[in-house]
Amino acid sequence: MNALKPLNHKVFLASIALLFAILACGDGFGEVVEDYIKEAPQTDDVAGLYNLTYYGVSQDSLDDLTSSSIQLYSDGTCLLSNIPMHTDLEETYELTGYYSGSCEWEVVPMEDGKDARLGICFKATDFVSPTNCAYLLKHEEEPFRFVFRFEKDPYTPYVMVFTATK
C-alpha cells in the first residue's frame, strides 16, 4: 500500500501540470472564430468610444492604459487620443511615442476568401505603427472591440485591444 502513495502523488502532479499546459495553450488573442466579424455591421453600431484594454507589446515607458482611446463617429471620422506608436524591430516592437489627432475610419475586409474577416482601418497623418488596421470582433451581447495585430500569427502577444464603452 505504501508503494502506491508516491505513484498517486506523481499522477496528481502530472495531472496538474497537464491542466496548466492546456490553459497556457489557450486561444489568447487568436480569438474564437465566431468572434470575428464577417458581415458588415451598421456604422452606427460600431461608432462610439473605445478604450485600450490590453497592451501586449511592451510595458517599457508605457503610461496609464486608461488614457488611450479612440472615438469613432458615424460620419467616418474619428479622434485618436494618446495612442501608442511603434517601430518594427527584428524581434520585437519599440514604443516610439503617442499619437493624438483626428482621423478617418472605415470597415474593410482584412482577408480574401469565403471566411474573410472584417476590420477597421484608420487614416491619420503622422500616425506611425506597424499596422493601421485592426480586426473587428464581437462576442454575443458584449460590446465591439478591435485588435491591432502587429504580426500575421493570430497567437502573437504583440497586440493592442480596444473595447467599446457602450
C-alpha positions in Angstrom: 0.0 0.0 0.0 2.8 2.4 0.8 4.3 1.8 -2.7 1.2 3.4 -4.2 1.4 6.7 -2.3 4.4 8.1 -4.3 2.7 6.9 -7.5 -0.6 8.7 -6.6 1.4 11.9 -5.8 3.2 11.7 -9.2 -0.1 11.1 -11.0 -1.6 14.1 -9.2 1.3 16.4 -10.1 1.3 15.2 -13.7 -2.4 15.9 -13.9 -1.9 19.4 -12.6 0.9 20.1 -15.0 -1.2 18.9 -17.9 -4.1 21.2 -16.8 -1.7 24.2 -16.7 -0.3 23.2 -20.1 -3.8 23.1 -21.6 -4.6 26.5 -20.1 -1.3 28.0 -21.3 -2.0 26.9 -24.8 -5.4 28.7 -24.7 -6.7 30.8 -27.6 -5.1 34.0 -26.3 -5.9 36.8 -28.8 -6.3 34.2 -31.6 -9.9 34.7 -30.6 -12.7 32.3 -31.1 -13.5 32.1 -34.8 -17.1 33.1 -34.1 -16.0 36.4 -32.6 -14.6 37.7 -35.8 -17.0 40.0 -37.7 -17.6 38.6 -41.2 -20.7 40.6 -42.2 -20.6 44.4 -42.4 -22.2 46.0 -39.3 -24.1 49.2 -39.3 -21.8 52.2 -38.9 -23.9 53.5 -36.0 -23.4 50.1 -34.2 -19.6 50.4 -34.4 -19.4 54.1 -33.7 -18.6 55.0 -30.1 -15.8 55.4 -27.6 -13.1 52.6 -27.4 -10.6 52.4 -24.6 -7.3 50.5 -24.7 -8.0 47.4 -22.5 -4.9 45.2 -23.3 -1.4 46.2 -24.4 0.8 43.2 -25.1 3.6 45.0 -26.9 5.9 46.4 -24.3 5.5 47.7 -20.8 8.6 49.9 -21.0 7.8 53.6 -20.7 4.1 52.9 -21.1 1.9 55.4 -19.4 -1.5 54.6 -17.9 -3.5 52.5 -20.3 -6.8 54.3 -19.5 -5.5 57.4 -21.2 -5.5 55.7 -24.7 -8.8 55.9 -26.5 -10.4 56.1 -29.9 -13.7 57.8 -30.6 -15.4 56.6 -33.8 -18.1 58.9 -35.2 -20.9 57.7 -37.5 -19.8 60.1 -40.3 -16.5 58.1 -40.7 -14.3 60.5 -38.8 -12.5 59.6 -35.5 -10.4 61.1 -32.8 -7.3 59.2 -31.6 -6.1 60.1 -28.1 -2.7 59.1 -26.7 -2.4 56.0 -28.9 1.0 54.2 -28.6 3.1 54.3 -31.7 5.7 51.7 -32.6 8.6 50.9 -34.8 9.1 47.3 -36.0 12.4 45.8 -34.9 13.6 42.4 -35.9 12.5 40.5 -32.8 10.1 43.0 -31.1 8.4 46.4 -31.4 9.6 49.5 -29.8 7.3 52.2 -28.3 8.3 55.4 -30.0 5.7 57.8 -28.6 2.0 58.6 -28.5 -0.3 60.0 -31.2 -3.4 62.2 -30.7 -5.3 63.7 -33.5 -8.2 63.4 -35.9 -8.6 60.7 -38.4 -10.9 58.8 -40.7 -12.1 55.2 -40.3 -13.8 52.6 -42.4 -14.8 48.9 -42.0 -12.8 46.9 -44.6 -12.1 43.2 -45.5 -8.9 42.1 -43.8 -8.5 38.9 -45.8 -9.7 37.4 -49.1 -11.7 34.3 -49.4 -15.0 32.9 -48.1 -14.1 33.4 -44.5 -13.0 37.0 -44.9 -12.8 38.8 -41.6 -13.6 42.5 -41.3 -11.6 45.1 -39.6 -11.3 48.8 -39.1 -8.6 50.8 -40.9 -7.6 54.3 -39.7 -6.2 57.1 -41.9 -4.4 59.8 -40.0 -1.4 62.0 -40.8 1.7 61.2 -38.7 0.2 58.0 -37.2 3.1 55.6 -37.3 2.5 52.0 -36.4 3.3 48.6 -37.9 -0.4 48.4 -38.8 -3.2 51.0 -39.1 -5.9 48.3 -39.4 -7.4 46.2 -36.6 -9.6 43.1 -36.6 -13.2 43.9 -35.6 -14.6 41.4 -33.0 -17.8 40.9 -31.1 -18.9 38.1 -28.8 -22.7 37.7 -28.4 -24.1 40.7 -26.4 -20.7 42.1 -25.5 -19.6 45.4 -27.0 -17.5 45.6 -30.1 -13.7 45.5 -29.8 -10.9 45.6 -32.2 -7.4 44.1 -32.1 -4.3 45.6 -33.7 -2.1 42.6 -34.5 1.5 43.5 -35.4 2.1 40.1 -36.9 0.1 37.7 -39.1 0.3 35.0 -36.4 -3.1 35.0 -34.6 -1.4 33.9 -31.4 1.2 36.7 -31.3 1.4 38.5 -28.0 2.1 41.7 -29.9 -1.4 43.2 -29.9 -3.4 46.2 -28.7 -7.1 45.6 -27.8 -9.6 48.5 -27.7 -13.1 47.8 -26.3 -16.2 49.9 -26.7 -17.5 51.5 -23.6 -21.2 51.0 -24.6 
